[in-house]
C-alpha cells in the first residue's frame, strides 16, 4: 500500500486498535503510511473508566486489547511516535482520542 499511494497527512483510527491482533505490526504500518509532518488520530475505550465504573458490559470477545493512555504511549514510543494531544470523550461510557505525530 505504501508503495502504491502517497503518504497521508491524516490517518483516522476510531475504535480500531482493540480489534488488531498484532499491534506492533499495525502501528509500524501507520508510521510508514504517515507523512513526516502528518497526524494520526486514534480513539479507543478508556480502560480507567471501564475499571473505575465497573463497565464490564463494554468488554467484547472480538477485542484483543484494552488500553490505558500510558500503555498506548509506550507502544507508540517504541515506534518513534508521540502523543501530542488527548481528548476525553463520552462515547461508549468513556473513550480517549489521541493525536499522534512522528518523534
N, C-alpha and C positions, 0 to 999 in steps of 0.2 A: 504494500500500500504506500509506504514512504517513497518508493522509487517511482510510483506512477502519478502521485499527486504532490502539489506544493505543500510545504509545512503550514500549519494552521496558526492563525492569530489567536483563536479562541477554541478551546475544547471543553464541552459541557458533559459532565458525567453525573447525572442526577439519579440517585438510588441504583447505582450500577455495581459499586465495589463489593457489596455483600454477596453478590452473585458470582464473583470471579474466583475460580478455584486456584489459579496460580497468580497471586497478587503481584509478586515481583516482576514477572514477565509482563503483566498488564501495565504496570507503572513504567517499566522500561519502554514499552511501546508508546505510551503517552508522551514521554520525554522525547522520543525520536520524532514523533509527529508534530511537536510544538516548536514554533519559531523561537529564536533566541530571546526575543522581547515579547513573546506571547504569554497568554494566561490560560490556566486550566481552572474551571470551577467544578468542585466535587461536592455533592450533597449526600449525606448519609445519616441514618438514625443515630441519635446521641446516646451512647452507651450509658453515660452517667444518669440520664433521665430514666432509661429503661430500668436500671438497678434501683435508683433512689425512689422511684414512684411505683415499683413493682409492676411494670408494664410488660409482663411476661407473655401477654397475648399478642405482642408485636414480634415475637420470635417465630420465624418461619423455617420450615425444613429446607427450603431451597436456598437459604442463606448459608454461606460458608464461614462468614466472619461478621463480627460486630466490632466497632472501633471507638476508642476514645480519641480525643484530639491529640494527645501525646503519642499514642501508638501510631497514628497515621503520620504524624510529624516525623517520627523516627524512620518509618518506611520510606517516606518521600526523601528525606535527607540522605538515605542510603543510595538514592538515585540522583543525587545532586539537584534536588528540587526543594523549594522552600515555601512555607505558608506565609503569605503576606497580608492576609485579612481573613476575618472569621465573622460569620453572621449566625445568630441563633434563630431558628425558625420554629413555628408551632406545628408544622407538618408531621403527621404520624406520631403524635404525642411528644414531639421534640426532636428536631433534626438540626444538623450543623451544615452550613455551606462554607467551604473554604475556597480561597483564591490562591492559586499556586503559580510560581514563576521559577525559571531556572535560577540556580545559585550564581 
